[in-house]
Amino acid sequence: MNHAIFMQIVGVVLLLLGMVNMTIPVKSNKIIFGEIPNAEVAKLAYTRMILGGVVTGIGLINLICSVMIDDAESAKAVMVSTGVAMLVFWGSIIAANLRGFIDHIPKPPMVLLPVLSIISFIGAYA
């Protein structure tokens, strides 16, 4: 199976997600956390934008590698790395909840991150 297709799927989803977080960070935070005290809006928007930049970067790595990598082993390494990164990201959200930093676990990343991880692992081993 062509690894490039899997890298492109994951790359495009991450690119779009990251760009949304960078473009409308305040709205993204309100969707996830609800109403936010005015004193915290800018700090949370700043954090959301940084998170969006990291996610965009991982998406771009996948998109660029999907075009530039020809051999299967290198593509497999990128896909496994992306899958593990998504699981670490997912785990950090759970850890934040367990440590009491957030009062609820946001549903979109709890679904999206494992799905992207599974797609990455399927792409690596298909």
LINGI-V53295 format. One record per backbone hydrogen bond with DSSP energy under -0.5 kcal/mol. CO is the residue of the C=O (numbers start at 1). NH is the residue of the N-H. If there is no record, write none. Layout:
co;nh
CO;NH
CO;NH
This chain:
co;nh
1;3
2;5
2;6
3;7
4;8
5;9
6;10
7;11
8;12
9;13
10;14
11;15
12;16
13;17
14;18
15;19
16;20
17;21
18;22
19;23
20;24
24;28
25;29
26;30
27;31
28;32
29;33
30;34
37;40
37;41
38;41
38;42
40;44
41;45
42;46
43;47
44;48
45;49
46;50
47;51
48;52
49;53
50;54
51;55
52;56
53;57
54;58
55;59
56;60
57;61
58;62
59;63
60;64
61;65
62;66
63;67
64;67
64;68
65;69
71;75
72;76
73;77
74;78
75;79
76;80
77;81
78;82
79;83
80;84
81;85
82;86
83;87
84;88
85;89
86;90
87;91
88;92
89;93
90;94
91;95
92;96
93;97
94;98
95;99
96;101
96;102
97;100
104;106
106;110
107;111
108;111
108;112
109;113
111;115
112;116
113;117
114;118
115;119
116;120
117;121
118;122
119;123
120;124
121;125
122;126
